[in-house]
């Protein structure tokens, strides 16, 4: 995981309500997607399969990286 600047002001992105595993937030400088604790094991399992690497190589999904949990978590959903 990569440490990044921490921010406390988040806006939930309007299309985020359709995401059952988390939410997408904008802090004015970057877009951050949270993964709900209840989906954490599923996320880890998907990452371990190499699926994201395949999708990234084919440019089916945008590049991303994981960051440490934010000191001030985005608002609960």
N, C-alpha and C positions, 0 to 999 in steps of 0.2 A: 504494500500500500504506500501511497505517496502522501506526505503531509503537505497541506496547502493552507493558504490564508483562511482564517475563520471569519465568518460573518454572522451577524445575529438577525438581519432583516431579510426575511424570505417572503416571496409571493408564490402562492400555489399557481402553477400554470393551468390555464383554463381547460385544456384537454386531459388533464391528469386524472379526472374522476373515473375514467374507464380502466385504470390500472389497478387490478385487484391485489397486486403484490407490493405496492408502494405508491409513492407520489413523486411528481416532478416539480421542482422549485426553481425560482430565479432569484438570485441575490443582487442583480444589477450588473454583475461582472461575469457570471457563469451560470450554467444550468446544472443542477444537481438532482439526481434521482435517488430517492431513499428506497431501501428495501426493508419492508416490515420484518420484525423479528420472527414472526410466524412463517415467513417465506425464506428465511436465511439459509436453512439447510438445503432447500431446493435450489437456491442460487448457487451455493457452493458445489452441489452435485452437477449442475449444468456447466459451471466453469471447469470442473474436473474432467468432463467428457471431451473437451477440446472443441465443442460446438462453436463457441464464440470465435475461436481462432479460424475455423473454416469459414464462418460467415464474414468475418473481417477480411480474409484473403480474397473472397469473392465480391467484396464491397457491397454486401447485402445489408450490413449495419454500419453505423458510424463508429469510428474509433472511440475508445473510452478507457478510463483507468479507475481503479478503486482508490478511495481516500479513507483516511481514518475517520471515525465518527466525529462529527462536529461538536465542539464544546457546548454550543447552544444548539440543540437539535431543532430541526424545522418543527413548526407547529404540529400538534397531533391531528390526525385526520379522522 
